[in-house]
Amino acid sequence: MSAPARPVLLNPGPVTLSDNVRAALARTDLCHREPEFAELQARLRRQLLHVYELDPATWAAVLLTGSGTAAVEAMIVSCVPADGRLLVVENGVYGERVSAIATAAGIEHASVTVPWGESPDTDSIDRLLAAQPFTHVAVVHHETTTGRLNNLEPLAESCRRHGAVMLLDGVSSFGAEDIAFDRWPLAACAATANKCLHGVPGTAFVIARRDTLERAPSPPRSVYLNLAAYLTAQDRDGTPFTQSVQTFYALDAALDEFFAAGGWRARRQLFRDRMATIRGHLLAHGIEAMLGADETSCVLHAFRLPAGLDYATLHDHLKARGFIIYAGQGQLATSAFRISAMGDITRNDIARLLAAFDDILP
Ligand SMILES: *Cc1c(COP(=O)(O)O)cnc(C)c1O
Protein backbone atom coordinates (compact mmCIF):
# COMPACT_ATOMS: atom_id res chain seq x y z
CA MET A 1 0.00 0.00 0.00
CA SER A 2 1.56 3.34 -0.98
CA ALA A 3 1.31 6.28 1.40
CA PRO A 4 -1.00 9.10 0.36
CA ALA A 5 0.86 12.21 -0.85
CA ARG A 6 -0.12 14.27 2.18
CA PRO A 7 1.11 12.87 5.48
CA VAL A 8 -1.20 13.42 8.42
CA LEU A 9 0.72 14.42 11.53
CA LEU A 10 -0.82 13.10 14.75
CA ASN A 11 2.23 14.05 16.83
CA PRO A 12 1.98 17.02 19.23
CA GLY A 13 3.38 19.60 16.81
CA PRO A 14 4.42 20.46 14.25
CA VAL A 15 0.98 19.98 12.74
CA THR A 16 -0.47 19.22 9.32
CA LEU A 17 -0.70 22.64 7.64
CA SER A 18 -3.67 24.05 5.80
CA ASP A 19 -3.08 25.11 2.20
CA ASN A 20 -3.43 28.78 3.19
CA VAL A 21 -0.83 28.55 5.92
CA ARG A 22 1.57 26.72 3.60
CA ALA A 23 0.98 29.30 0.84
CA ALA A 24 1.72 32.13 3.30
CA LEU A 25 5.30 30.86 3.54
CA ALA A 26 5.77 31.96 -0.07
CA ARG A 27 4.64 35.56 0.41
CA THR A 28 7.02 38.29 -0.71
CA ASP A 29 10.54 38.64 0.72
CA LEU A 30 10.64 41.15 3.54
CA CYS A 31 13.39 42.85 5.53
CA HIS A 32 12.75 42.89 9.27
CA ARG A 33 13.71 46.61 9.39
CA GLU A 34 10.96 47.69 6.96
CA PRO A 35 7.57 49.18 7.93
CA GLU A 36 5.72 46.21 6.35
CA PHE A 37 7.41 43.93 8.88
CA ALA A 38 6.55 46.31 11.73
CA GLU A 39 2.91 46.15 10.64
CA LEU A 40 2.93 42.35 10.48
CA GLN A 41 4.57 42.08 13.90
CA ALA A 42 2.14 44.54 15.48
CA ARG A 43 -0.84 42.69 13.97
CA LEU A 44 0.40 39.32 15.31
CA ARG A 45 0.94 40.82 18.77
CA ARG A 46 -2.59 42.25 18.80
CA GLN A 47 -4.14 39.03 17.51
CA LEU A 48 -2.31 36.86 20.06
CA LEU A 49 -3.73 39.00 22.89
CA HIS A 50 -7.12 38.74 21.24
CA VAL A 51 -7.10 34.91 21.49
CA TYR A 52 -8.00 35.25 25.18
CA GLU A 53 -9.37 38.82 24.90
CA LEU A 54 -6.58 40.35 26.97
CA ASP A 55 -6.27 44.06 27.69
CA PRO A 56 -3.16 45.46 25.95
CA ALA A 57 -2.72 47.98 28.77
CA THR A 58 -1.98 45.08 31.16
CA TRP A 59 -0.66 42.33 28.88
CA ALA A 60 1.90 42.17 26.09
CA ALA A 61 2.58 39.47 23.52
CA VAL A 62 6.32 39.13 22.91
CA LEU A 63 7.35 37.29 19.74
CA LEU A 64 10.53 35.22 19.55
CA THR A 65 12.21 33.14 16.88
CA GLY A 66 12.72 29.68 18.31
CA SER A 67 10.75 26.57 19.28
CA GLY A 68 8.37 26.41 22.25
CA THR A 69 11.24 25.75 24.64
CA ALA A 70 12.74 29.15 23.70
CA ALA A 71 9.55 30.80 24.92
CA VAL A 72 9.51 28.77 28.14
CA GLU A 73 13.18 29.52 28.82
CA ALA A 74 12.72 33.23 27.99
CA MET A 75 9.76 33.37 30.38
CA ILE A 76 11.64 31.72 33.26
CA VAL A 77 14.89 33.66 32.92
CA SER A 78 13.14 37.01 32.33
CA CYS A 79 10.24 36.90 34.80
CA VAL A 80 11.90 35.66 37.98
CA PRO A 81 13.67 38.71 39.46
CA ALA A 82 17.26 38.48 40.74
CA ASP A 83 16.04 38.00 44.33
CA GLY A 84 13.06 35.79 43.35
CA ARG A 85 12.51 32.14 44.35
CA LEU A 86 10.83 29.69 42.03
CA LEU A 87 8.80 26.59 42.83
CA VAL A 88 8.51 24.19 39.89
CA VAL A 89 5.61 21.73 39.66
CA GLU A 90 6.71 18.55 37.89
CA ASN A 91 4.57 15.68 36.60
CA GLY A 92 6.21 14.99 33.26
CA VAL A 93 9.02 15.85 30.87
CA TYR A 94 8.05 19.49 30.44
CA GLY A 95 7.93 20.29 34.15
CA GLU A 96 11.33 18.64 34.49
CA ARG A 97 12.57 20.84 31.64
CA VAL A 98 11.54 23.97 33.56
CA SER A 99 13.68 22.82 36.50
CA ALA A 100 16.59 22.21 34.11
CA ILE A 101 16.15 25.76 32.77
CA ALA A 102 16.16 27.19 36.32
CA THR A 103 19.29 25.19 37.19
CA ALA A 104 21.10 26.31 34.01
CA ALA A 105 20.22 29.94 34.74
CA GLY A 106 21.27 29.72 38.39
CA ILE A 107 17.77 30.62 39.61
CA GLU A 108 17.06 29.69 43.22
CA HIS A 109 14.35 27.06 42.98
CA ALA A 110 12.78 23.92 44.42
CA SER A 111 10.63 21.28 42.71
CA VAL A 112 7.52 19.39 43.76
CA THR A 113 7.48 16.11 41.91
CA VAL A 114 4.89 13.39 41.48
CA PRO A 115 5.20 10.37 39.17
CA TRP A 116 4.44 11.11 35.50
CA GLY A 117 0.74 11.10 34.79
CA GLU A 118 -0.38 11.85 38.34
CA SER A 119 -2.00 15.13 39.36
CA PRO A 120 0.24 17.74 40.98
CA ASP A 121 0.22 17.29 44.74
CA THR A 122 -1.60 20.49 45.68
CA ASP A 123 -1.42 19.82 49.43
CA SER A 124 2.38 19.62 49.47
CA ILE A 125 2.57 22.61 47.18
CA ASP A 126 0.40 24.59 49.56
CA ARG A 127 2.51 23.49 52.56
CA LEU A 128 5.74 24.46 50.78
CA LEU A 129 4.36 27.86 49.80
CA ALA A 130 3.30 28.42 53.41
CA ALA A 131 6.67 27.36 54.83
CA GLN A 132 9.02 29.18 52.46
CA PRO A 133 8.86 32.48 50.61
CA PHE A 134 8.46 31.58 46.92
CA THR A 135 7.76 34.50 44.57
CA HIS A 136 6.89 32.39 41.49
CA VAL A 137 5.37 28.99 40.76
CA ALA A 138 6.07 27.45 37.34
CA VAL A 139 3.65 24.84 36.05
CA VAL A 140 2.83 23.10 32.78
CA HIS A 141 -0.80 23.44 31.75
CA HIS A 142 -1.15 20.47 29.40
CA GLU A 143 1.64 18.02 30.28
CA THR A 144 2.15 16.57 26.80
CA THR A 145 4.13 13.64 28.22
CA THR A 146 0.91 11.94 29.29
CA GLY A 147 -1.87 14.18 27.98
CA ARG A 148 -2.82 15.31 31.47
CA LEU A 149 -4.46 18.72 31.61
CA ASN A 150 -3.28 19.94 35.00
CA ASN A 151 -6.10 21.36 37.09
CA LEU A 152 -4.76 24.81 37.90
CA GLU A 153 -7.66 26.05 40.05
CA PRO A 154 -6.33 24.75 43.43
CA LEU A 155 -2.79 25.77 42.54
CA ALA A 156 -3.96 29.27 41.62
CA GLU A 157 -5.77 29.47 44.94
CA SER A 158 -2.61 28.47 46.88
CA CYS A 159 -0.52 30.98 44.97
CA ARG A 160 -2.99 33.73 45.68
CA ARG A 161 -3.12 32.85 49.38
CA HIS A 162 0.68 32.88 49.71
CA GLY A 163 1.42 35.86 47.47
CA ALA A 164 3.16 33.97 44.63
CA VAL A 165 2.49 34.47 40.92
CA MET A 166 2.33 31.76 38.25
CA LEU A 167 4.50 31.16 35.19
CA LEU A 168 2.61 28.89 32.84
CA ASP A 169 4.00 26.58 30.15
CA GLY A 170 0.97 26.82 27.87
CA VAL A 171 2.86 25.59 24.82
CA SER A 172 0.47 22.72 24.11
CA SER A 173 -2.73 24.34 25.39
CA PHE A 174 -2.69 27.95 24.16
CA GLY A 175 -5.48 28.37 21.63
CA ALA A 176 -7.48 25.27 22.58
CA GLU A 177 -7.89 25.08 26.37
CA ASP A 178 -9.29 27.55 28.88
CA ILE A 179 -6.45 29.70 30.23
CA ALA A 180 -8.02 31.88 32.92
CA PHE A 181 -5.86 34.98 32.58
CA ASP A 182 -8.50 36.87 34.59
CA ARG A 183 -8.84 34.34 37.44
CA TRP A 184 -5.40 32.82 37.97
CA PRO A 185 -2.54 34.94 39.34
CA LEU A 186 -0.55 34.60 36.10
CA ALA A 187 2.57 36.64 35.48
CA ALA A 188 3.21 35.08 32.07
CA CYS A 189 2.31 32.23 29.73
CA ALA A 190 4.69 30.74 27.14
CA ALA A 191 3.36 29.27 23.89
CA THR A 192 4.18 28.54 20.28
CA ALA A 193 2.87 29.02 16.74
CA ASN A 194 3.00 25.38 15.71
CA LYS A 195 0.69 23.57 18.09
CA CYS A 196 -2.96 24.52 18.75
CA LEU A 197 -2.69 27.66 16.59
CA HIS A 198 -1.72 25.58 13.50
CA GLY A 199 1.22 27.72 12.37
CA VAL A 200 4.69 26.48 11.44
CA PRO A 201 7.57 25.84 13.85
CA GLY A 202 9.98 28.76 14.30
CA THR A 203 7.90 31.38 16.10
CA ALA A 204 7.18 31.17 19.79
CA PHE A 205 5.81 33.81 22.11
CA VAL A 206 5.22 34.80 25.69
CA ILE A 207 2.11 36.58 26.89
CA ALA A 208 3.37 38.53 29.89
CA ARG A 209 2.02 41.12 32.24
CA ARG A 210 3.77 44.36 31.42
CA ASP A 211 4.55 45.05 35.10
CA THR A 212 6.29 41.65 35.35
CA LEU A 213 8.78 42.63 32.64
CA GLU A 214 9.36 46.00 34.30
CA ARG A 215 10.91 44.00 37.16
CA ALA A 216 12.99 41.74 34.88
CA PRO A 217 16.45 40.94 36.26
CA SER A 218 19.16 43.42 35.34
CA PRO A 219 21.69 42.48 34.11
CA PRO A 220 19.60 39.91 32.20
CA ARG A 221 20.29 36.19 32.59
CA SER A 222 20.34 35.74 28.81
CA VAL A 223 21.08 38.00 25.85
CA TYR A 224 18.94 36.24 23.22
CA LEU A 225 16.10 35.24 25.54
CA ASN A 226 15.74 38.57 27.33
CA LEU A 227 12.00 39.28 27.09
CA ALA A 228 12.31 42.81 28.47
CA ALA A 229 14.56 43.77 25.52
CA TYR A 230 12.09 42.23 23.03
CA LEU A 231 9.22 44.07 24.65
CA THR A 232 10.97 47.44 24.48
CA ALA A 233 11.96 46.89 20.84
CA GLN A 234 8.56 45.50 19.79
CA ASP A 235 6.68 48.33 21.47
CA ARG A 236 8.74 50.62 19.19
CA ASP A 237 7.88 48.48 16.15
CA GLY A 238 11.37 47.01 16.05
CA THR A 239 13.03 43.73 16.92
CA PRO A 240 16.33 43.13 18.71
CA PHE A 241 17.27 40.28 16.33
CA THR A 242 16.23 38.93 12.93
CA GLN A 243 12.85 37.22 13.18
CA SER A 244 11.72 34.29 11.08
CA VAL A 245 9.72 36.42 8.65
CA GLN A 246 8.14 33.52 6.73
CA THR A 247 7.04 31.92 9.98
CA PHE A 248 5.37 35.21 10.93
CA TYR A 249 3.49 35.13 7.61
CA ALA A 250 2.35 31.59 8.36
CA LEU A 251 1.19 32.52 11.87
CA ASP A 252 -0.70 35.47 10.41
CA ALA A 253 -2.59 33.14 8.05
CA ALA A 254 -3.11 30.58 10.81
CA LEU A 255 -4.60 33.21 13.15
CA ASP A 256 -6.99 34.37 10.41
CA GLU A 257 -8.24 30.79 10.11
CA PHE A 258 -8.34 30.41 13.89
CA PHE A 259 -10.62 33.43 14.38
CA ALA A 260 -12.73 32.65 11.30
CA ALA A 261 -13.40 29.18 12.77
CA GLY A 262 -14.60 30.60 16.10
CA GLY A 263 -11.51 30.97 18.33
CA TRP A 264 -10.26 28.75 21.15
CA ARG A 265 -13.65 27.38 22.23
CA ALA A 266 -14.41 26.14 18.73
CA ARG A 267 -10.93 24.66 18.47
CA ARG A 268 -11.35 22.87 21.79
CA GLN A 269 -14.63 21.38 20.57
CA LEU A 270 -13.04 20.33 17.28
CA PHE A 271 -10.13 18.60 19.03
CA ARG A 272 -12.48 17.01 21.60
CA ASP A 273 -14.66 15.57 18.85
CA ARG A 274 -11.66 14.17 16.97
CA MET A 275 -10.13 12.66 20.11
CA ALA A 276 -13.44 11.17 21.26
CA THR A 277 -13.79 9.37 17.92
CA ILE A 278 -10.23 8.03 17.98
CA ARG A 279 -10.30 7.12 21.68
CA GLY A 280 -13.67 5.38 21.40
CA HIS A 281 -12.41 3.30 18.50
CA LEU A 282 -9.19 2.28 20.27
CA LEU A 283 -11.02 1.41 23.49
CA ALA A 284 -13.43 -0.76 21.48
CA HIS A 285 -10.34 -2.67 20.30
CA GLY A 286 -9.39 -3.26 23.94
CA ILE A 287 -6.65 -0.62 24.01
CA GLU A 288 -6.28 1.04 27.41
CA ALA A 289 -6.06 4.81 27.79
CA MET A 290 -3.44 6.03 30.27
CA LEU A 291 -5.77 8.62 31.81
CA GLY A 292 -9.50 9.19 32.04
CA ALA A 293 -11.05 11.33 29.32
CA ASP A 294 -12.03 13.94 31.93
CA GLU A 295 -8.42 14.45 33.10
CA THR A 296 -6.91 14.52 29.61
CA SER A 297 -6.49 17.58 27.40
CA CYS A 298 -8.47 17.99 24.20
CA VAL A 299 -5.13 18.03 22.35
CA LEU A 300 -3.54 14.65 22.99
CA HIS A 301 -4.36 11.30 24.57
CA ALA A 302 -1.87 8.62 25.64
CA PHE A 303 -2.61 4.90 25.26
CA ARG A 304 -0.94 1.70 26.42
CA LEU A 305 0.52 -0.52 23.73
CA PRO A 306 -1.35 -3.83 23.68
CA ALA A 307 0.52 -7.04 24.50
CA GLY A 308 2.33 -8.39 21.48
CA LEU A 309 2.50 -5.09 19.56
CA ASP A 310 5.62 -2.96 19.88
CA TYR A 311 5.72 0.74 19.12
CA ALA A 312 7.92 0.48 16.01
CA THR A 313 5.57 -2.01 14.38
CA LEU A 314 2.51 0.14 15.09
CA HIS A 315 4.28 3.33 14.01
CA ASP A 316 5.57 1.85 10.74
CA HIS A 317 2.21 0.28 9.89
CA LEU A 318 0.48 3.65 10.31
CA LYS A 319 3.25 5.60 8.61
CA ALA A 320 2.94 3.38 5.53
CA ARG A 321 -0.70 4.52 5.42
CA GLY A 322 0.20 8.20 5.84
CA PHE A 323 -0.23 8.72 9.60
CA ILE A 324 2.49 9.82 12.01
CA ILE A 325 1.81 8.93 15.65
CA TYR A 326 4.09 9.66 18.59
CA ALA A 327 6.00 7.40 20.97
CA GLY A 328 5.87 7.64 24.74
CA GLN A 329 8.74 9.68 26.19
CA GLY A 330 11.45 8.36 28.53
CA GLN A 331 10.11 5.64 30.83
CA LEU A 332 6.96 5.37 28.64
CA ALA A 333 8.90 4.78 25.38
CA THR A 334 8.22 1.04 25.25
CA SER A 335 4.79 0.94 26.87
CA ALA A 336 2.77 3.83 25.44
CA PHE A 337 1.88 5.72 22.30
CA ARG A 338 0.31 9.13 21.88
CA ILE A 339 -2.12 10.60 19.41
CA SER A 340 -2.74 14.28 18.98
CA ALA A 341 -5.72 15.86 17.23
CA MET A 342 -4.19 19.17 16.15
CA GLY A 343 -3.78 20.40 12.59
CA ASP A 344 -5.65 20.60 9.32
CA ILE A 345 -7.03 17.07 9.28
CA THR A 346 -10.36 16.00 7.81
CA ARG A 347 -13.11 13.59 8.84
CA ASN A 348 -11.96 11.40 6.00
CA ASP A 349 -8.40 11.36 7.40
CA ILE A 350 -9.82 10.16 10.73
CA ALA A 351 -11.96 7.50 9.06
CA ARG A 352 -8.86 6.22 7.21
CA LEU A 353 -6.90 6.26 10.47
CA LEU A 354 -9.52 4.09 12.20
CA ALA A 355 -9.44 1.66 9.28
CA ALA A 356 -5.63 1.54 9.49
CA PHE A 357 -5.94 0.64 13.19
CA ASP A 358 -8.48 -2.08 12.31
CA ASP A 359 -5.86 -3.72 10.11
CA ILE A 360 -3.33 -4.13 12.90
CA LEU A 361 -5.26 -4.30 16.20
CA PRO A 362 -6.96 -7.45 17.48
C1 LIG B 1 5.92 21.06 22.69
C2 LIG B 1 6.07 21.50 24.09
C3 LIG B 1 7.11 22.37 24.50
C4 LIG B 1 8.16 22.88 23.56
O1 LIG B 1 8.82 21.95 22.83
P1 LIG B 1 9.68 22.40 21.56
O2 LIG B 1 10.20 21.09 21.04
O3 LIG B 1 10.74 23.31 22.04
O4 LIG B 1 8.73 23.09 20.63
C5 LIG B 1 7.10 22.84 25.80
N1 LIG B 1 6.16 22.46 26.67
C6 LIG B 1 5.16 21.64 26.34
C7 LIG B 1 4.13 21.29 27.36
C8 LIG B 1 5.08 21.12 25.04
O5 LIG B 1 4.08 20.29 24.69
The ligand as a Gaussian input file, in Angstrom:
#p B3LYP/6-31G(d) Opt

LIG

0 1
 C        5.922000      21.056000      22.692000
 C        6.068000      21.504000      24.094000
 C        7.107000      22.368000      24.499000
 C        8.158000      22.884000      23.564000
 O        8.818000      21.946000      22.825000
 P        9.678000      22.395000      21.559000
 O       10.195000      21.090000      21.040000
 O       10.737000      23.306000      22.037000
 O        8.725000      23.092000      20.625000
 C        7.098000      22.840000      25.795000
 N        6.157000      22.459000      26.672000
 C        5.157000      21.637000      26.339000
 C        4.129000      21.294000      27.359000
 C        5.076000      21.118000      25.037000
 O        4.080000      20.290000      24.695000

